[in-house]
């Protein structure tokens, strides 16, 4: 798959002492879709009453033992396969030790030296071509609870409902070079995980978040600069803003002959700046060691093979097929595979009607309407079957493109099928040449003066005649036929 | 490998253990002698030996993905130093 580059990559920062490139690596935290938590039987459902989905394990009562959820293992393996990554048949759970009020154990169960998934890769479609971003690893770990700081002026409230939900931490290689690529990377990961059903990717609810590692280096330098880690950014927009700010800050330091300190920073969304998190000074001193409560995890080959066989067609493959099978442009195919539900809808419409016209209508009127109404493809008032009917009616010249837009409006309001609408409202296109000729003759007789002017060379008047025909027919005259007949009668 | 007093203090800080100077001194002595004892193992060549994380030659036992726990908020909050019937309440921690 080769996408020709129309544009050139050009995200650089011009410092006083030269041109810098920005090196970005992401640690994405994706909540695993499962009913219950990684090591306990409490529910993972979002939005429950505080501390109501907490077991004695999640709240770290003494003597509790973690037992791993089989589904979470499968979800991690599936995601690994979707990222073209190596599945490690042997992995180990470690304790990552730190103190925080929303981590009652005093350590997070994570995977350090032996993660469940190893190296993989993700392809991005950028305006300047395909770009590969390497995946370093994917490991399973527990999510922490939630601290709420704004309910009491002197205290912090802690809700442990999230504590112990399974997370996949997906670590990229430092292959990303611009905020735009960050956007494409996160969206691609999200699309893949949604296809697989392993993470819902809902950033508003926090089921997808990321730590962003940023460093800069002069263009041409081989060595990576010192990086800073920006913690827990929960929207793509904020990630992009944080990167832009942070890269500029680092370039300024270097320009002034200062050193960059490796540190953890946070992004202040109100001030649009990153600042040092001094509390995390010791943060990297986690004193990992294998969790004595958990045996090493060995995957059965059969389980991995079965999961491999059960994988759905993933977006990259589907895109290629859409281009080949439906004759779509890479851009169209990209948009239509961006969500599984959209691609399913498209295939249903395309199979029943015209492939190309179906794509146009979906990406034009349908998406605009859904966007306008804040709906998704799954809640669309226009079903795939009905849209196919509409496309068919246009293709067969039963109705004109203009009338089709009116029919579409009515379909949106009523949910009715277009056939019924066209018939009951008499919207069928006037395509009988004899009828049209009769109508046109009527107009020409009525506007004898204009006909003479036209014949004398005022050809602009052609549009006037077309307009009159449309007016008389209530917009239903077949435009192509109208043009042909008009031309014939005016020159005859 | 040996531990100096600074290292002991650092580890104590990470573990949120407060130590007075006398304790630091005695711990430094004790821990160093324990390390010395353990270091005898370095006499063995373990280049080709995989680290042992468990003495049981078994894999992790799985659990089915079923909701069987939770909804015991009163029990969970009962032993906390401070709570308001919904949340744990802790001293303000803000960045």
Interface residues (C-beta under 8 A of the other chain):
Chain A: X34 X35 X36 X40 X41 X42 X43 X49 X50 X51 X52 X53 X54 X55 X56 X57 X59 X67 X68 X69 X70 X71 X72 X73 X92 X97 X99 X100 X101 X147 X148 X149 X151 X152 X154 X155 X156 X157 X158 X159 X160 X266 X277 X279 X282 X285 X287 X290 X294 X295 X296 X297 X298
Chain B: X10 X13 X14 X16 X53 X54 X56 X58 X59 X60 X61 X62 X63 X64 X65 X66 X67 X68 X69 X70 X71 X72 X73 X75 X76 X77 X82 X84 X86 X87 X88 X89 X90 X91 X92 X93 X94 X95
